[in-house]
Amino acid sequence: MAALLFIAFIILLILGVPVAFSIVLSSVVVMLKGDVPLLMTVQRMFTATDSFSLIAVPFFIFAGDLMAKGKVSKVLVEFAEALLGMIKGGLSIVSVLAGMFFAAISGSGAATTAAVGATLIPELKKRGYNEAKSTALVAAAGTIGVVIPPSVPMVLYAVIAEESVNTLFKNGFVPGILMGAILIALSLFEAAKNNYPKGASFSLRNVCKTFLKAIWGILMPVIILGGIFSGYFTPSEAADVAVIYAILVSAFVYRDMGPKELFNIMKGSAKTSAVIMIIISCSGPFGWVLANWKIPESIASSVLSVSTNPYIIMFLIAVIILIAGVFMETSSAIIILTPVFLPLVKAMNISLVHFGIVFVVGIAIGMITPPVAINLFVASGITGLPIEKIAKAIIPYLLGLVLIFFLILYVPMLIPGLM
């Protein structure tokens, strides 16, 4: 049954069937083979979306789109440049820091890339930075968007693994900061190598001026994450608060959004949310098939018969996660692979929170690895550069992020919340 399930799934993908429908149709094939009533398919599709935590997904997406397409991203970048623009290659650092900060707002890698890229890439090009490498850096910084909370993939993993969204969010900061640190180090090396220019001299007056303009954007993650960690509201409620705050700031503070713009953003967010929710719904029958025929347990037994060394097992899982990120969209990979990996992870007594963080970081790297590299496509759309050119320029940043991925995997004490 396991072979039938995965072979059917792969064949459907090769034939060009969308991922969501490939998931549910491969499940139907197994159900027919096992004489299971097809009514079970519909029941499990409804059950899969019946979770309070999933309310956070569309609202975090909507909040991120509101902030990305408004003036917030621009004023945040101006503030970051006022702080660090005087350093050689300082605008590269600003690109990464802006990506890290926007990650604390959007919860989406594509939204982070779009917001930072639309503001910074033209300016980087104007100041003599290599366009392909600058575009690659912004796309790489976009991967942090799903690691630093709030994070849509973390919500999905928490629902499937029955872990606390709050706990996962608390443990997402250090990995996100490490990813940003390696990208900043690489960008500084690139700046020294190519003798990139310095920006304007440091001015306390300019810092204060840009800070006052950016304060409303800075307050958003403070309100969202502060409210969650202080216990004032749940992550799902925080997502609702984020949307209301983003609308109020855009409409009444920066005044860059009218009813028409709001409606268009709402439509785009609804489409993105619908795609994710359809995948979640279609994964219901898939998960039921896995559980009914005890496929994950069989896979775990097979792997453990090869080796019981947790370092080797985690290395194999890590490689699978990285490969999955190359060919699968982030949400799809989380939804499909989490039920498969959980029995194996539990058998090795590995923290499900640690594994969740590792999983999210690894699958985030897939956002910059073609062919399914959403951040590269977003960056390409902004600059007009071909994907191939950006993919070549992104290799050093990709290797740096993979290094951080294995560091987090094998040195869990780097994440204070796991101690």
C-alpha positions in Angstrom: 0.0 0.0 0.0 2.9 2.4 0.8 4.5 1.7 -2.6 1.1 2.1 -4.4 0.5 5.4 -2.5 3.8 7.0 -3.3 4.1 5.7 -6.9 0.6 7.0 -7.7 1.5 10.3 -6.2 4.7 10.6 -8.2 3.1 9.6 -11.5 0.3 12.1 -11.0 2.9 14.9 -10.4 4.9 13.8 -13.5 1.6 14.0 -15.5 1.2 17.6 -14.4 -1.7 17.1 -12.0 -1.6 19.9 -9.3 -0.1 18.9 -6.0 -3.3 19.1 -4.0 -5.2 16.9 -6.4 -2.2 14.5 -6.7 -2.3 14.1 -2.9 -6.0 13.2 -2.8 -6.2 11.1 -5.9 -3.2 8.9 -4.8 -5.1 8.4 -1.6 -8.3 7.4 -3.5 -6.3 4.8 -5.4 -5.2 3.2 -2.2 -8.7 3.4 -0.7 -10.2 1.7 -3.8 -7.5 -1.0 -3.5 -8.4 -1.5 0.2 -12.2 -1.5 -0.4 -12.6 1.6 1.7 -15.9 3.6 1.0 -15.0 6.8 -0.9 -17.3 8.7 1.5 -14.2 8.5 3.8 -12.4 10.9 1.4 -14.9 13.7 1.8 -15.1 13.2 5.5 -11.3 13.4 6.0 -11.1 16.5 3.7 -13.5 18.3 6.0 -11.9 17.1 9.2 -8.4 18.2 8.0 -9.5 21.9 8.0 -11.4 21.7 11.3 -8.7 23.3 13.5 -8.8 26.6 15.4 -5.1 27.1 14.8 -5.6 27.2 11.1 -7.5 30.4 11.4 -4.1 32.1 11.7 -3.0 31.1 8.2 -5.2 33.3 6.0 -5.0 36.2 8.5 -1.2 36.2 8.7 -1.1 36.1 4.9 -3.5 39.0 4.6 -1.5 41.1 7.2 1.7 40.4 5.4 0.3 41.5 2.0 -1.2 44.6 3.5 2.2 45.6 4.9 4.2 44.5 1.9 2.1 46.5 -0.7 1.9 49.6 1.4 4.4 52.3 2.5 5.5 50.3 5.6 8.3 48.4 3.8 9.7 51.6 2.3 10.0 53.5 5.7 11.5 50.5 7.4 14.2 50.3 4.7 14.9 54.0 5.1 15.3 53.6 8.8 17.7 50.6 8.4 19.8 52.6 5.8 20.0 55.6 8.2 21.5 53.2 10.8 23.9 51.2 8.6 24.3 53.0 5.2 27.7 54.5 6.1 29.4 51.0 6.0 30.9 49.8 2.8 28.3 47.6 1.2 25.9 48.8 3.9 22.9 48.6 1.6 23.5 44.8 1.4 23.3 44.6 5.2 20.1 46.7 5.0 18.7 44.2 2.5 19.2 41.3 5.0 18.0 43.2 8.1 14.9 44.5 6.2 14.2 40.9 5.3 14.6 39.8 8.9 12.4 42.6 10.2 9.7 42.0 7.6 9.8 38.3 8.5 8.5 39.3 11.9 5.4 40.8 10.1 4.5 38.7 7.2 5.1 35.0 7.9 5.7 34.5 4.2 9.0 34.1 2.2 7.4 35.4 -1.0 5.9 38.4 0.7 9.2 39.3 2.4 11.1 39.0 -0.9 8.5 41.2 -2.7 8.4 43.9 -0.1 12.2 44.2 0.4 13.0 43.6 -3.3 10.6 46.2 -4.7 12.1 48.8 -2.4 15.8 47.9 -2.4 16.8 46.2 -5.7 16.3 49.3 -7.9 18.4 51.3 -5.3 21.1 48.7 -5.1 21.4 48.7 -8.9 21.5 52.5 -9.0 24.4 52.6 -6.6 26.5 50.2 -8.6 25.9 46.9 -6.9 25.9 43.8 -9.1 22.2 43.4 -10.0 22.1 39.6 -10.1 24.0 39.2 -6.8 21.9 41.8 -5.1 18.7 40.2 -6.3 20.0 36.8 -5.1 20.8 38.3 -1.7 17.2 39.7 -1.3 15.7 36.3 -2.4 17.9 34.5 0.1 16.9 36.9 2.9 13.3 36.2 2.0 13.7 32.6 3.3 13.9 34.1 6.8 10.3 35.1 6.3 9.0 31.7 7.3 11.5 31.1 10.2 11.3 34.2 12.3 7.7 34.2 13.7 4.9 34.6 12.8 5.4 31.7 10.4 2.7 30.0 8.4 4.7 26.7 7.9 5.2 26.6 11.7 1.4 26.8 12.2 0.9 24.0 9.7 3.6 21.8 11.4 2.1 22.5 14.9 -1.3 21.5 13.8 -0.1 18.2 12.3 2.3 17.3 15.0 -0.1 18.5 17.8 2.6 20.8 19.2 2.2 24.3 20.6 2.3 27.1 18.0 3.5 29.4 20.7 6.4 27.2 21.6 7.5 26.9 17.9 7.3 30.7 17.5 9.5 31.2 20.6 12.2 28.9 19.1 12.2 30.5 15.7 14.1 33.6 16.5 17.6 32.3 17.0 17.6 30.2 13.7 16.3 33.2 11.8 19.0 35.5 13.3 21.7 32.9 12.4 20.5 32.8 8.9 20.6 36.6 8.7 24.1 36.6 10.2 25.6 34.3 7.6 23.9 36.3 4.8 25.3 39.6 6.2 28.8 38.0 6.5 28.7 36.8 2.9 27.4 40.2 1.7 30.2 42.0 3.5 32.7 39.8 1.8 31.1 40.5 -1.5 31.2 44.2 -0.8 34.9 44.2 0.0 35.7 42.0 -3.0 33.8 44.3 -5.4 34.6 47.6 -3.6 30.9 48.6 -3.2 30.3 52.2 -2.2 29.4 53.6 1.2 26.2 55.4 1.8 25.5 58.7 3.4 27.4 59.6 6.6 25.8 58.7 9.9 23.4 61.3 11.1 21.6 61.1 14.4 19.1 63.5 13.2 18.3 61.4 10.1 18.1 58.2 12.3 15.5 59.9 14.6 13.6 61.3 11.6 13.4 57.9 9.9 12.6 56.1 13.1 9.6 58.3 13.8 8.3 57.5 10.3 8.9 53.8 10.7 7.7 53.5 14.3 4.2 52.3 13.2 5.7 49.4 11.2 8.2 48.6 14.0 5.3 48.4 16.5 3.5 45.7 14.5 5.7 42.7 15.4 6.0 44.1 19.0 2.2 44.0 19.3 1.8 40.6 17.6 4.6 38.7 19.3 4.3 40.6 22.6 0.6 39.7 22.8 1.3 36.0 22.0 4.2 35.5 24.4 2.6 37.5 27.2 -0.6 35.4 27.0 -2.9 38.3 26.0 -4.0 36.4 22.9 -3.4 33.2 21.0 -1.5 33.0 17.7 -4.8 32.8 15.8 -6.1 35.9 17.6 -2.8 37.6 17.0 -3.3 37.1 13.3 -6.6 38.9 13.5 -5.1 41.8 15.5 -2.3 42.0 12.9 -4.9 42.5 10.0 -6.8 45.2 11.9 -3.6 47.0 12.9 -2.2 46.8 9.3 -5.5 48.2 7.8 -5.6 51.1 10.4 -1.9 52.0 9.8 -2.2 51.9 6.0 -5.5 53.8 5.8 -5.0 56.4 8.5 -1.3 56.8 9.3 0.5 56.4 5.9 -2.7 57.0 3.9 -1.5 54.8 1.0 -4.5 52.5 0.8 -8.1 53.2 -0.3 -11.1 50.8 -0.6 -10.0 49.8 -4.1 -6.4 48.9 -3.1 -7.7 47.1 0.0 -10.1 45.0 -2.1 -7.4 44.0 -4.5 -5.0 43.0 -1.7 -7.9 41.0 -0.1 -8.4 39.2 -3.4 -4.8 38.3 -3.7 -4.6 37.1 -0.1 -7.7 35.0 -0.5 -6.2 33.3 -3.6 -3.0 32.5 -1.7 -4.9 31.3 1.4 -7.2 29.2 -0.8 -4.3 27.3 -2.4 -2.9 26.4 1.1 -6.3 25.4 2.5 -7.1 23.2 -0.5 -3.7 21.4 0.0 -4.5 21.0 3.7 -8.0 19.7 2.9 -6.7 17.2 0.3 -4.0 16.0 2.8 -6.8 14.7 5.1 -7.4 11.5 3.1 -3.6 11.1 2.6 -3.0 11.3 6.3 -5.8 8.8 7.0 -4.3 6.3 4.5 -0.9 6.7 6.1 -2.3 6.1 9.6 -4.7 3.3 8.6 -2.1 1.2 7.0 0.6 2.2 9.5 2.9 3.4 6.7 5.0 5.9 8.7 5.7 3.2 11.3 6.8 0.8 8.6 9.1 3.4 7.1 10.5 4.1 10.6 11.1 0.4 11.2 12.8 0.0 7.8 15.1 3.0 8.4 16.0 2.0 12.0 16.9 -1.5 10.7 19.6 0.2 8.6 21.0 2.3 11.5 20.0 3.3 15.0 22.5 6.1 15.2 20.4 9.3 15.6 23.1 11.4 13.9 22.9 9.3 10.7 19.1 9.1 10.8 18.8 12.8 11.2 21.3 13.4 8.4 19.2 11.2 6.1 16.0 13.0 7.1 17.8 16.4 6.5 18.8 15.4 3.0 15.2 14.3 2.2 13.9 17.7 3.5 16.4 19.6 1.3 15.5 17.5 -1.7 11.8 17.9 -1.0 12.3 21.7 -0.9 13.8 21.6 -4.4 10.7 20.0 -5.9 7.8 20.9 -3.6 6.2 24.1 -2.4 6.7 24.8 1.3 3.2 24.1 2.6 2.9 20.9 0.5 6.2 19.5 1.9 5.2 20.3 5.5 1.8 18.7 5.1 2.9 15.6 3.3 6.2 14.8 5.0 5.4 15.6 8.7 3.2 12.5 9.3 5.8 10.3 7.6 8.7 11.6 9.7 7.0 11.9 13.1 7.2 8.2 14.1 10.9 8.0 13.2 11.6 11.2 15.2 9.7 10.0 18.2 11.5 6.6 18.1 14.8 8.4 18.5 13.5 10.6 21.3 14.2 13.8 19.4 12.3 16.9 20.5 9.3 17.5 18.2 9.9 21.2 18.6 13.5 20.9 17.6 12.6 18.8 14.6 9.9 21.3 13.6 12.4 24.1 13.6 14.8 22.1 11.6 12.1 21.1 9.1 10.9 24.7 8.6 14.5 26.0 8.1 15.3 23.2 5.7 12.1 23.6 3.6 12.6 27.4 3.6 15.9 26.9 1.8 13.8 25.3 -0.9 12.4 28.7 -1.7 15.7 29.5 -3.5 16.5 26.2 -5.1 15.0 25.8 -8.7 12.8 24.5 -10.2 10.2 25.3 -7.4 11.9 28.4 -6.1 9.2 30.9 -5.3 11.5 33.6 -4.0 13.6 33.5 -7.2 10.4 33.9 -9.3 9.3 36.8 -7.2 12.7 38.4 -7.5 12.8 37.7 -11.2 9.5 39.4 -11.6 10.7 42.5 -9.9 14.0 42.9 -11.9 13.2 41.2 -15.2 16.4 39.1 -14.8 16.1 35.4 -16.0 15.8 32.8 -13.2 19.0 31.1 -14.4 21.1 34.2 -13.8 19.8 34.7 -10.3 20.1 31.0 -9.5 23.8 31.1 -10.4 24.4 34.2 -8.2 22.6 32.7 -5.3 24.9 29.7 -4.8 27.2 31.2 -2.1 24.1 32.3 -0.1 22.5 28.9 -0.6 25.6 27.2 0.8 25.7 29.5 3.7 22.1 28.8 4.6 22.7 25.0 4.3 25.6 25.3 6.7 23.3 27.0 9.2 20.7 24.3 8.6 23.1 21.5 9.6 24.4 23.6 12.5 20.8 23.9 13.9 20.3 20.2 13.3 23.3 19.0 15.2 23.8 21.7 17.8 20.3 22.1 19.3 21.7 24.1 22.3 22.0 27.0 19.9 18.2 27.3 20.4 17.8 28.5 24.0 14.1 27.5 24.2 15.1 23.8 23.7 17.4 23.8 26.8 
